[in-house]
């Protein structure tokens, strides 16, 4: 079952083509790494898939809804987490959970239970009354991810979610990603850490708004005759002709 379907999706800003006729599918429970250098078109593509920006041409369906005609329905079925803004720093841990549960439309009767359940699962119960800004970066990231899937979305979009955290915490974070995927949540993730990309089921490499390559980590390494995804990334990025 496909949770994301895209065909010839294109986004232009005047004469500039940010996303250039991309096509791909993502299945339920799959972890897709969406990679590319700065200016490759990743963020623009993600905004269209999240229902935040309308395509210039082409079509796409996310969680069964048309990205052009049904963006509000898409927003109800997805979770989103970015590196820069995912939590309110001046609110307490439990206040953030309750706030986002309400935004995501979680049944008010279940919010208290879901809040306590999440805090226990993460081992954060003793910190429930702490301000988010007082938490270590890795704790913030794990909390933000858990909040993003609190409403059990079909898809969660992660925009460079592990920026600024140490390698051990990043590995722990990826365990949460795998746990979500095993629950049937599709994970669409961008990252600049190429070692993380190796954890993805499949990887898309974007260059100048186009998908240059798409496949499993092993398939891409064979295609580019590379020893690692980092080498694949560098070889594909050399083909870029435009800057951000």
Secondary structure, DSSP 4 states (H G I P E B T S, - for coil): -EEEEEEEEEEEETTEEEEEEEEEEEETT-EEEEEE-TTSSHHHHHHHHTTSS--SEEEEEETTEETTT-HHHHHHHEEEEESS-SS-TTSBHHHHHHHHHHHTT--HHHHHHHHHHHHHHHT-GGGTTSBGGGS-HHHHHHHHHHHHTTT--SEEEEESTTTT--HHHHHHHHHHHHHHHHTT-EEEEE-S-HHHHTTSSEEEEEETTEEEEEE-HHHHHHHTT-SSHHHHHHHHHTT-----
